[in-house]
């Protein structure tokens, strides 16, 4: 009897583990897909309603040595600015990159302390992730006013926690997906076809296969008369 109970328990554990892995993959995959281009509420939104030919470039998960520098070089080359959502512990480890981001006229936002999946942890842990990211950046002389949850997933309580420390939650309306990496020209063309004023573009510091798409995208935006701005500039 005991053996059968143990076997059932093991099977249940394996099934739950597989479910968790699949769910994680689906969440991560969904976070790279375009989301509805509409403003949701006053405290969380995807894009900005504007008639100006301007978009907000955003980069998640940095700073990443060897990659963040390449992004900054690319932005300088095309006279573009962006908002970098930094992971607190990575920012603390590389304050020089944080300074380089700010020195380029870019904006810095909060992306939690440890890039935790906020909807999979306790409320108090979620609060500490958000506030831990803010404290890390404040210790480096940066006071973020924007927050982006990892994977684009957050609870209502998390949105309120961010607001309590003066940060509005922003997601995105267009993504530079790593799946485009094998078709650079086609991918950039497809993204440019969908771009409209006020879009918030998601990219990542450490996805080198998307870098070529990003380069073509920024050049294409300039050729079409679009300005690449920070979120604060876009919302001003």
QUIQUI-V405453 format. One record per residue. N is the residue number from 1. RES is the residue in one small letter. SS is DSSP state (~ for helix, > for strand, _ for the rest). PSI is psi in whole degrees, 0 to 359 (NA if undefined). Layout:
N:RES:SS:PSI / N:RES:SS:PSI
This chain:
1:x:_:316 / 2:x:~:322 / 3:x:~:319 / 4:x:~:320 / 5:x:~:318 / 6:x:~:322 / 7:x:~:318 / 8:x:~:320 / 9:x:~:319 / 10:x:~:318 / 11:x:~:320 / 12:x:~:320 / 13:x:~:316 / 14:x:~:316 / 15:x:~:318 / 16:x:~:322 / 17:x:~:316 / 18:x:~:317 / 19:x:~:317 / 20:x:~:318 / 21:x:~:316 / 22:x:~:318 / 23:x:~:318 / 24:x:~:316 / 25:x:~:318 / 26:x:~:319 / 27:x:~:314 / 28:x:~:320 / 29:x:~:317 / 30:x:~:329 / 31:x:~:342 / 32:x:_:358 / 33:x:_:153 / 34:x:_:141 / 35:x:_:166 / 36:x:_:133 / 37:x:_:77 / 38:x:_:149 / 39:x:>:135 / 40:x:_:298 / 41:x:_:182 / 42:x:_:345 / 43:x:_:349 / 44:x:>:130 / 45:x:>:167 / 46:x:_:329 / 47:x:_:176 / 48:x:_:136 / 49:x:_:113 / 50:x:_:151 / 51:x:_:351 / 52:x:_:148 / 53:x:_:77 / 54:x:>:147 / 55:x:>:162 / 56:x:>:121 / 57:x:>:135 / 58:x:>:146 / 59:x:>:128 / 60:x:>:158 / 61:x:>:356 / 62:x:>:189 / 63:x:_:143 / 64:x:_:110 / 65:x:_:136 / 66:x:_:340 / 67:x:_:315 / 68:x:~:321 / 69:x:~:320 / 70:x:~:321 / 71:x:~:316 / 72:x:~:320 / 73:x:~:318 / 74:x:~:317 / 75:x:~:317 / 76:x:~:320 / 77:x:~:325 / 78:x:_:14 / 79:x:_:45 / 80:x:_:155 / 81:x:_:160 / 82:x:_:169 / 83:x:>:125 / 84:x:>:119 / 85:x:>:107 / 86:x:>:142 / 87:x:_:128 / 88:x:~:311 / 89:x:~:331 / 90:x:~:324 / 91:x:~:317 / 92:x:~:324 / 93:x:~:334 / 94:x:_:68 / 95:x:~:335 / 96:x:~:322 / 97:x:~:325 / 98:x:~:316 / 99:x:~:321 / 100:x:~:322 / 101:x:~:311 / 102:x:~:321 / 103:x:~:335 / 104:x:_:8 / 105:x:_:14 / 106:x:_:168 / 107:x:>:153 / 108:x:>:130 / 109:x:>:169 / 110:x:>:130 / 111:x:_:35 / 112:x:_:173 / 113:x:_:318 / 114:x:_:18 / 115:x:_:42 / 116:x:_:152 / 117:x:_:100 / 118:x:~:332 / 119:x:~:0 / 120:x:~:3 / 121:x:_:170 / 122:x:_:158 / 123:x:~:317 / 124:x:~:327 / 125:x:~:321 / 126:x:~:315 / 127:x:~:318 / 128:x:~:325 / 129:x:~:314 / 130:x:~:312 / 131:x:~:329 / 132:x:~:321 / 133:x:~:319 / 134:x:~:317 / 135:x:~:321 / 136:x:~:315 / 137:x:~:321 / 138:x:~:324 / 139:x:_:342 / 140:x:_:11 / 141:x:_:15 / 142:x:_:130 / 143:x:_:94 / 144:x:_:147 / 145:x:_:1 / 146:x:>:144 / 147:x:>:135 / 148:x:_:122 / 149:x:_:142 / 150:x:~:140 / 151:x:~:3 / 152:x:~:20 / 153:x:_:129 / 154:x:_:150 / 155:x:_:167 / 156:x:~:322 / 157:x:~:321 / 158:x:~:319 / 159:x:~:318 / 160:x:~:320 / 161:x:~:317 / 162:x:~:318 / 163:x:~:326 / 164:x:~:334 / 165:x:_:18 / 166:x:_:25 / 167:x:_:126 / 168:x:>:146 / 169:x:>:129 / 170:x:>:137 / 171:x:_:234 / 172:x:_:163 / 173:x:_:343 / 174:x:>:140 / 175:x:>:140 / 176:x:_:93 / 177:x:_:141 / 178:x:~:341 / 179:x:~:343 / 180:x:~:356 / 181:x:~:332 / 182:x:~:350 / 183:x:_:66 / 184:x:~:307 / 185:x:~:314 / 186:x:~:321 / 187:x:~:312 / 188:x:~:319 / 189:x:~:318 / 190:x:~:317 / 191:x:~:315 / 192:x:~:326 / 193:x:~:328 / 194:x:~:343 / 195:x:_:139 / 196:x:_:162 / 197:x:_:136 / 198:x:_:358 / 199:x:_:148 / 200:x:>:119 / 201:x:>:126 / 202:x:>:130 / 203:x:>:177 / 204:x:>:147 / 205:x:_:319 / 206:x:_:46 / 207:x:_:78 / 208:x:~:332 / 209:x:~:341 / 210:x:~:354 / 211:x:~:320 / 212:x:~:324 / 213:x:~:317 / 214:x:~:318 / 215:x:~:314 / 216:x:~:325 / 217:x:~:313 / 218:x:~:318 / 219:x:~:318 / 220:x:~:323 / 221:x:~:316 / 222:x:~:319 / 223:x:~:334 / 224:x:_:7 / 225:x:_:16 / 226:x:_:142 / 227:x:>:139 / 228:x:>:114 / 229:x:>:172 / 230:x:_:167 / 231:x:~:318 / 232:x:~:322 / 233:x:~:320 / 234:x:~:327 / 235:x:~:357 / 236:x:_:NA
